[in-house]
């Protein structure tokens, strides 16, 4: 489902093809956003769900890394002629646990697909969703733009985190969280750079 940002892509020069928020049972969340960029655009400005994030990766349609600059809850990605962008980052800031109940709170400007932990049970959604389903044991909620809150419980045996080959020291997600707190940083990322070997992340 394509969400166009601005009239005919407008000032932002991109359309949102898909936006997925995948939540793990340790409270970590992985955001993956696929964008279509107006040909010839030098950069796109994309709002982030949170300035408290880690392991941010931006790549073009060929998987090549793109440079970017973060300012608060916004990121400028220097597309330099790319027609597609994939943006991916992790955060522990979207969830909170009270007793045995988890809550997920976020505000999105795009249509979004939320994938809750495997074998978890969804108990509350704050608004009217597009769809509710279960896929591979995970509750899946598709929502329109807006402010959302969801509560859910996590069963024993659900996916503990996104870690696949190593155990993160500071959180979940597929890379292990390395705290990154926004600001006005400039980065150039190659896939696998910060963690899991084979890449790099530079800040200035």
N, C-alpha and C positions, 0 to 999 in steps of 0.2 A: 504494500500500500504506500504510494508515493505521497509525501507531504511536501509541497513546494513552499519554500520560505521566501516571502516577498512576491509581488506580482511578477509573473513570468521570470521567476528566480530573483528579481528585484535587486536590492542593494547587497543582499547576502550572497548572491550568485551561486546558490546551490539548492538542490532538493534532497529531502531525506527519504532514502529508499527503505531503510529499516533501522530500527533501534531496539536492541534487546538488553534487558537487565536480568542477568542470571545470578540468583542468590544462592549461597551455600549455607550449610547448617551451622557454620561457625560465625555467621553474620557478615561475611565478606560478600561483595557483589562485584561482578564483572560487567562493564558496559561495553557494548559493541555497536557502533553506528556506521552504516554505509551510506555515503553521499554521492549524488551525481553533481558534477561541477560544470558550470557553463564553460564551453571551450574558450580558451584564451584568458580566463580569469587568473590573476597573479596570486590571489589568496582568498580564503574564505574565513569568516568569523563565526564560530560555533559556540553556543552556550553549553557549559558543562553542568552536570547534575549537582556537583559539589566541588569546592576548591580543595577539599581534603582528599587527595587521590595519590595513586602510585602507578608505576609501570605503564606510563602512557606511551602508546605507539601510534604513529600516524603513517600510513603507507598509501601509495597511489594504486591504480587499477592493476599494475603489474607486480605489486608487492614491494616496490622500492620505497625506502624511507623518505619521509618529507620532514623538513624543518618546521618548527612551530614556535610560537610565543604565547605564554599563559599570563593572563592578567585577571586575578580574582577568579570568578566563575566563568570566564570566557577564554577561548583559545583561538588564536589566529594561525591557520595552517597555510604555509606558502606552497601553493599547488603548482605554480610554474608550468602551466599548460596541461596538467593532469585533468582527465575527464571523470575520474572516480577517486574517492578517498574512503579508506577504512580507518576509523578512530576507535581505539580500544584502551580502556583504563580500569583500574581496580579501586575500590574504596570500602572502608569499614564504617563510613559516616552515615549511611542510609538506614541502618538497622539499629534496633534497641531491644533489649530483653528484660522483661519483668517477670520474675518467677520462671514459669515454663513457657510463657507466651512471648513470641517475637513480634515486633512491629517493623514495617518497612514504610518509610515516608519519603516522598520525592515529588518534585514538580518538573514536568516536562513540557516542552513546546511542541513536541512531535507525538504522533502515534507511537506507542511503545508496546513491546511484548515483554511481560514479566514472567520469568521461569523460577518458581520457588524450589526449595530443596526436594530432592527425591524422597518419596514416602512422607512428605509433610502434609498437613491438613490446613486448608485455608478456612478461616473462621469469619473474616470480615473484610469487606471492600467498601471504601468510602463513597463511591459513585457508581454510575451506570457504565458498565464495561461493554466493549464490543463483543467479546466472547470469553467463555470460561471452559477450560477443558483439562484433561490429564494426558500428558504425553510422556512415555517411558517412565511412568511413576511419579512425575513432577506436575503439580498444578501449574497451568499456564493461563495467564490473564492478559488479554489484549485490551488496551485502554486508549482513549483519545487524549489530546493535550489537556493539561490541568494539574492541580494539586491532588495527590493520591496518598491514601494510607491503607495498608493491608495488615492484618494480623494473622498469624499462623502458628501452628505447633509443629515441632520436629520430632519424628519418631526415631527410636534407636535403629541403627542400620542405615540411616540416610547418609548421603554424601557429606563427609566431614568438612571438606574444603575443596577448592579447585585444584589442589596439588595433585600432580600425576606421578612424579618420579621422586620428589623430595618432600620433606616436611618443612613448611615455612616456619621461620622463627618468630615472625611478628604478625601472623594472620593467615588468611586463606587465599583463595584465588589460585590460578594456575602457576603463578610466578613466586608467590610469597611476597608479602607487602613490604615495600621500602618506603617509609613515609615521605610524602612530597606535598608541600603545603602551599602550592600556588605562588602568589606574588607576581612579579614581573620577570619571570624566568624565560630564558631562551634555550631551546633544546633541539638536538638533532638525534633521532632515534633510529637504530637498526634493530630488526626483529631479534629477540632473544638477547638484546644488548645488556640490560641491567642484570638479568639473572639468567640462569640456565645456560650460560655460556654463549659465545658466538656473536656478541653484539656490544653496543655501547650506548650511553646516554650522557650527553654533555650539558652542563648548565653554566650560565655566565651571570 
